[in-house]
């Protein structure tokens, strides 16, 4: 996961040092793809964490009502 989040940083640096005659458009497109992928992964992780927390809370509620 840590490596994946570094790709946008790397590609941004490459964009800064790339001229239009050196495939700048392709690098920018790659940056857009990577940013989209990282964003989707982050959203998936957030959703999973929310589900896990909701499960923990639900279990606590069930335990406290049984006593």
N, C-alpha and C positions, 0 to 999 in steps of 0.2 A: 504494500500500500504506500509506503514512504517513497519508493522509487517512482511510482505512478504519478504522485503529486509533484514530482520534480520535473517531469517532462514539459509542462507549460512554462516553467521558469527557464528551462534550457532553450526552448523554442523562441521565447521572447528575446533572449539574448542573441540568438542566431538572427532573428528578424532585424535587430538593431544594427548588425554588422553586415547585412546582406543588401546588395544593390539590386535594382530592378532587372538588370541584365544577368544576375546570378540566381535566377529562380525565386525571387522574392515572393511572388504570388503563390507558388507552391508551398513555400514555408509558412506563409500566413494561413493558407488553407489547412495545412497540417496542424497548426496551432489551434485553429477553430475546432477541428475534429477532436483533438486531445482535450481541449477545455470542455467540450460537450460530454465526452466520455467520463472525465473526472467528476463533472457536475452530477451526472447520473449515478455514478458510484457513490458519491457523497450522499445523495438523496436516499439511495437504497440503504446505506449504513444508518442514516438518521431514522428511517422508517423501522429498521430492525431494532434499533435501540429503544424506540418508543414502544414497540410491541413487547420487548423484553421487560421494560419498566412496567407496562400495563399488566403483564402477567404477574410480576412480583407484587404489585399492589392488590390485584385480584386474590392472590393466594393469602396475603395478609388479611384481607377482609374476610375470607372464608374461615381462616383460623380463628379470628377474633369473634366471629358469630357462633362458632361451635362451642365455645367455653361457657 
